[in-house]
Amino acid sequence: MFIYVKNSSNSKKKKKAGWKQSEESHKKWLLSHGVNPDAPKKRKEFVAYTPPSQPYRRETPKIESLNSNNFAPCTKKDSQRYTGTLIKGIATMHKSNAIPIISDEHAIEVAKMRRG
């Protein structure tokens, strides 16, 4: 079953009384402002693009940096390594949390927490 609905936007609306007078007054108003409503609309003329002869560059003076004459080479930072004896090992607690073990007592406490 098909239902056809007429599209109201395509149909012309009925003009009310006095529409000619209002249209004439509007044309007079347009003419008083320098617009001719009966003139054909102007098309924009095609203008071909011409690239500039030289690329645009900002004209800024070259400003020397503060220490431009003092050259100091950058060196690579030494990698950090643990060299002390404070940490004895690493324990795994709940859900793979790694914690450092500092003493034997601490290791026993962690083991008791894990196993009850």
Secondary structure as UniProt FT lines:
FT   TURN            8..10
FT   TURN            17..18
FT   HELIX           19..32
FT   TURN            33..34
FT   TURN            37..38
FT   TURN            66..67
FT   STRAND          89..92
FT   HELIX           94..96
FT   STRAND          98..101
FT   HELIX           104..115
//
